[in-house]
Amino acid sequence: MSAGHALHVFINGQLSGTVYGSLENPKLTFRNNVNLRAGINKISLLSVAVGLSNVGTHFETWNVGVLGPVTLNGLNEGTRDLAKQKWSYKVGLKGEALSLHTVSGSSSVEWVEGSLLSQKQPITWYKTTFNAPEGNGPLALDMNGMGKGQIWVNGESIGRHWPGYAASGSCSSCSYAGTYDQNKCLTNCGESSQRWYHVPRSWLKPTGNLLVVFEEQGGDPGGISLAQRTTQSVCADVFEGQPTLRNWHILAAGKVDKLHSKAHLSCKPGQKISKIKFASYGLPQGTCGSFREGSCHAHKSYNALERNCIGQQSCSVNVVPEVFGGDPCPDSAKKLSVEAVCN
């Protein structure tokens, strides 16, 4: 038994199994079949702690790691208690002692590559080199194909990656009625809790940057990529009742008496709207990139756009007074001018 948070069991140097605790119940017990050989067998237990509590009543008494007992079942003699066997204790990994995350340390061992590269293999070190992308835009590592571990770039720690921890729950409906709790109105169910990890440009050289990853759970390093954040603006400038070809055909067919115009915003594939930079329903002036409020402006111009568009690849809103909190100037022909940021 272990007090958490993860335990990897090795028999004669080979990984025999892994067990993880949960947020609700970090304690865990490993029970699995193991392959033993005649004679002496070496059992190694790698205990992993995600963190130690430092708040709460008597937090100094809270523990993590192997508690025992360690027993072997299924032997001719029945169950054998291994607690009295000779055990040794060591902190850290050999790769840490060898400083595999540094240029000098990574050169001190032999690495395999090509078809011999391990995929989905727990407790594995990976390394590669890359050139810095041109420009000054922010950079991030996309670790979505990996599970859990640590990242270093040129010997500097990026931190812990944990895309294998996926958001759970039900995202099918949303209602805030009643007493609030953390399970209401969930989003991104089944997706990684985090997949992008910032890489400071000040740590990079123009060429030959060293990336080292220690993977604990198992992942596919071929899916790791370096992304540069790009930002662009998209705009809409639409008058009330502004006709479209589709609206004209519907009106001509007599299907409706009146149609509302819509403002449409759309980012490039792979980008989403992150911010409404400008919005004004009334008599705004200027053009895309230099919009400004005019003599008539609805003070709720941003509300509907932020509600419908933030986080979306594309969106649309009706250009009618009720969407923006009422008519700010009833005797004028109004329009909606919008500028949104995509990244």
Disulfide bonds with the S-S distance in Angstrom:
Cys171-Cys189 1.92
Cys174-Cys185 1.96
Cys235-Cys288 1.95
Cys267-Cys342 1.94
Cys296-Cys329 1.96
Cys309-Cys315 2.00
